[in-house]
Amino acid sequence: MIVMKNICKTYKVAKRNAGFKEAARSFFRREYENVQALDHISFTVQDGETVGYIGPNGAGKSTTIKILSGILTPDSGECLVDGRTPWKNRIDHVAQIGVVFGQRSQLWWDVPVIDSFELLRDIYSVPHAAYRDNLDELTELLDLGELLRTPARQLSLGQRMRCELAASLLHSPKILFLDEPTIGLDAVSKIAVREFIVKRNQTHNTTVLLTTHDMQDIEAITKRIILIGKGRLLLDGSLEDIRRGGEDIDKTVAELYRSYEI
């Protein structure tokens, strides 16, 4: 179970105007602006749930994922993932979660993908038998095949994302955090990734928290939506709760953004 209670996070961002004089001045006197990324965010996710965590750019989605995965420490509030505080029990915590960031890779760039997988097996201390079973299952479901022998830098974006998903699941995590996993993918690759995530949830009861701007991802994968904007939780409900009649989901969400002025 995931529990967040009144989580707040503020970033201190340096600001300056354009030009050489302004750049030189910033060496001696910097101006900063405090940006409230999360403002008393609270929600609960039950085991086995699939939740879409949506909002416009800068809403605080990635910050939430980084706090839940233990990368960031919030300024205040309480966060428990299966009874663990992510940033305090980091080693135990990461053994039970999988994380995929659509714009960052956990694969070594210049070596075959299988070498990255072997390294992850050692990092997570996965028993050889369990690793082999997981690798065989993931290779079949994600159609990795020859991709395992290919360096990550030579993979297309869609191929790499399939490998990233496999890498995040080699240690059989109970919870999967996905931060824009289909960004930049073509239609065929998107469908393959969506179908895999749904099947993983159904067969292993894996809890999935998904952030994305693609509402078709939300429709295909999740049963619940949490909407945030400007660091505040604005809505928590199902697709049916926010959809009005037969209106297109993209139009529905766009209208929500306008109504909340985010």
N, C-alpha and C positions, 0 to 999 in steps of 0.2 A: 504493500500500500504506500502511496505517495501522499504526504501531508505537508502543505505549505500554510503557515499562519503569519500574516502581517509582515511579509518579507519586503524589505526596503533596500534599494541599492542606488547610490549616487556616484556619478563619475565627475571628476574634475578635468575639464577640457580647456586647453590653452587656446586663446584667440588672439589674432592680430590682423591688421589690414595688409593689403598687398603692397609691394615695393621694397626696395633695398633699405631705405631709411627705417621703415617699420621693422624689417628683419633685424637690423643692427640694434634698434631700440629694445627689441624683445630679449636680447642677451642680458640686459641690465634690469629691465622691468617688464615682467610678464603679466599679462592679464588672463584671468581664468574665469570660466563660467561653470557653475554646478548644474549638471544635467540629471534630473530624477529619472533613472531608467525603470525602476520598479517602486511603486507607491502603495505599500500595504496590500500586497497580493496574497490572497488566501484561496486555496482550493484543495480538494481531495480527489485522488484517482484510485479506484479499487483495483485489486489484482485481476488481470485479464482484460481490462478495459482498453479500448482504442479511442484516443482523444485527439482531436484536432485543435491545435493551439494557434490561433490566427490573429492577425492584426496588421496594420500598415507598417512600412519600413520605419524603424526606430521606435516601435511600440514597446520593446522589451522582451521579445520572444527568445532571442538567442541568449540574452542575459539570464533568463529563467533556466534554460537548458544548461548553461554553464554552472549555475548554482546547484542545480539538481545533480549534475555529474561531478561536483566537487572541485571544479576548476576555479570558481570564484567564491569568495566569502561575502555574504550580505552584510549591510551595515547594521541591520536589526531584524528581528523576527525569528521564527522557528521553522526548520525544515527537517522532515524525517522521511527517509526512503527505506521501507522495511525495517523501521526502528533505528536506522543509522543516521547520524548527521553527516552528510556527504563530505564536507570540508574538514571534519575532525577525524573521521574513520576512513580515510582515503583508500588505504590498501584493501581493507575488507570490502569497501563499497564498490570499487571498480571491478572486483571479481564477480559482482552480481549484476552489472549493467553493461549494455552495449550502446555505443554512441556513434552516429554517423553525421558528420558535418559536410554538407554538399559542396562547400567551397574549400575544404581542407582534406588532406589525405593522411591516412595512417600507414600507407604502403611506402616502402623504400623505392625511390624513383628509378634507380638504375639496375635493380636486380629483379629476377623473375618473381612473380607474385607468390609462388609457393615458398620462396625463401622468406618473404615477409610473414607468411602464415606460420612457418616453423619458428620464427623469432617470437611471434605472439604466443605460440604454444608454450615456449619457455618462460615468457614474461608472466603468463597466467598460471603456469604450472599445471597445465591440462594433462591428465594421464594419457599415455600413448593410445590406448584402446579407444577412449572417449574422443580423442582428437581425430583419429582415423574415421570413426563412425560419423562425427560431425562434418568432417571434410567431404566424405563420400556423399552424405545427404545434401549438403550445400552445393557441391559441384553438380549434382544431378538437377536440383531444383532451379539453380541459377544458370545452368548451362555454361559452366566455366571451362571445362574441357581443356583445350589448348591454351586458354588464357593463363592458366597456372604457370606455364613455361615461358611466358612473355614478360619482359620488363614493364613496369607500370607506366613509364614514359611513352611506351609505344602503343598503349591502349587508347581506344576512343573513350570519350566521356562516359557513354553508356556502359561500355565494358568495364571501365574503372569503377563505376558506381556499383555494379553487380559484385565486383571483388571487394569493395569497401563494406557492403552489406555482409558478405561472407566473413570478412575479417572481424567484424563486430560481434559475430555470433559463434565463433569457434569455441568459446569457453562456456557456451550454454547459459547466457544471462537470462534472468527472469524479466528484466525491464529493458526496453529498447527506446532510446531517445533519438529521434530523427530530425535534424535541422535542415530543411529544404533538400531532401535526398534526391529529388527529381529535377533540380534546377538545370536547365540547359539540355535536357535529354530529348531525344526525338520521341514520336508517338509510340513506336514499338517498344522502345526501352522503358518508357514510362509505364506502359501496361504490364510489362514483365515485372518491374519492381513492385507495382501495386499488388499484383496477384501473389507475388512471393510474400509480401508483408502480411496480407490477409491470411494466407495459408499458414504462415508461421504462428500467427495469433490463434488460429483455430486448432492446430495440431499440438502446440506446446503451451498454450494459454499465456503467451508472452504479452506483457503489458506494453502498449505502444503509445508514446506521446510524440505527435507529429506537428512540426511547424512547417508551413508552406504558404505560398501565394497562389498556388494552383488549386482552385476549388474542386476540380475533378479528382485530385488526390484525396481531398476531404470526403467527397461523396463515395469514392471507391473503398476507402480504408476505415474511416472512423464512424462511430455511432453518436459521438458527443462532441460539441464544439465549445471551446472557451475563447472568448473574444477579449483582447486587451487593446488599449490605446493610451498613449502618453503615460505608460507605466501603471495604468489603473485597470482592474478587471471590470469589464462592462457587461458581459453576458455569459451565462453558463447554461447550455441546454442542448437539445438534439437538433438535427437538421430539420425535422418536422416543426420544431418550435419556432424556427426563424423563417422557414420557407412560407411564402404566401401563395396559396393555390398552386398553379403550375409554373410559377415564375422561375426563370433561370437562376441557378444558385449564384452565379457571378453577379447578376443584377441585384439579387437579394443582399449579398454581402456589401456591394458598393453602396447600396441604399443605407445599410446599417452604418457604414463608415460616415456617410453624410449626416445621418441623424444624430450620431454621437460627436460630430465635428472633429473627427480624427483623420 
